[in-house]
Amino acid sequence: MGPHWVYILASQRNGTLYVGVTRDLPKRVHEHRTGLFGGFTDRYAVKLLVFAEPHDTAVAAIQREKNIKHWPRRWELALIEHDNPDWRDLYADLV
């Protein structure tokens, strides 16, 4: 089986952010993009995959997700811009 993923979705550059964790990144991002489950990402049009980080275990991924969710917003923005300075939608790389 593959890694567990921590990911960040954005509505646009410097827009609304969503931090999540999943075992199947392509599937989960597709669910967000299509609004399959509604909720926050659907309501605020948070559909661009701007950050993805693999982890070997679910425990590590969940802990990282919790840590990021408690960070100041500027740290989250810096994390995205470190690896993805253009805020490119990374979803195309998955499919």
MOHUCOR-V706675 format. One record per residue. N is the residue number from 1. RES is the residue in three letters. PHI is phi in radians with two decimals (none if undefined). Layout:
n=<N	N>
res=<RES	RES>
phi=<PHI	PHI>
This chain:
n=<1	2	3	4	5	6	7	8	9	10	11	12	13	14	15	16	17	18	19	20	21	22	23	24	25	26	27	28	29	30	31	32	33	34	35	36	37	38	39	40	41	42	43	44	45	46	47	48	49	50	51	52	53	54	55	56	57	58	59	60	61	62	63	64	65	66	67	68	69	70	71	72	73	74	75	76	77	78	79	80	81	82	83	84	85	86	87	88	89	90	91	92	93	94	95>
res=<MET	GLY	PRO	HIS	TRP	VAL	TYR	ILE	LEU	ALA	SER	GLN	ARG	ASN	GLY	THR	LEU	TYR	VAL	GLY	VAL	THR	ARG	ASP	LEU	PRO	LYS	ARG	VAL	HIS	GLU	HIS	ARG	THR	GLY	LEU	PHE	GLY	GLY	PHE	THR	ASP	ARG	TYR	ALA	VAL	LYS	LEU	LEU	VAL	PHE	ALA	GLU	PRO	HIS	ASP	THR	ALA	VAL	ALA	ALA	ILE	GLN	ARG	GLU	LYS	ASN	ILE	LYS	HIS	TRP	PRO	ARG	ARG	TRP	GLU	LEU	ALA	LEU	ILE	GLU	HIS	ASP	ASN	PRO	ASP	TRP	ARG	ASP	LEU	TYR	ALA	ASP	LEU	VAL>
phi=<none	-1.46	-1.31	-1.64	-2.08	-1.82	-2.41	-2.22	-1.85	-2.36	-1.39	-3.01	-1.01	1.05	-1.59	-1.17	-2.03	-2.37	-1.91	-2.46	-2.42	-2.76	-1.62	-2.10	-1.09	-1.01	-1.11	-1.15	-1.14	-1.04	-1.07	-1.12	-1.15	-1.61	1.23	-0.93	-1.89	1.13	1.41	-0.96	-1.17	-1.27	-1.06	-1.83	0.91	-1.64	-2.27	-1.58	-1.39	-1.98	-2.71	-2.60	-2.37	-1.41	-2.39	-1.25	-2.27	-1.11	-1.04	-1.13	-1.14	-1.14	-1.13	-1.11	-1.02	-1.07	-1.06	-1.08	-1.08	-1.67	-1.27	-1.12	-0.94	-1.09	-1.22	-1.10	-1.09	-1.13	-1.08	-1.09	-1.22	-1.07	-1.73	-2.46	-1.07	-1.63	0.96	-1.18	-1.28	-1.45	-1.02	-1.04	-1.24	-1.51	-1.93>
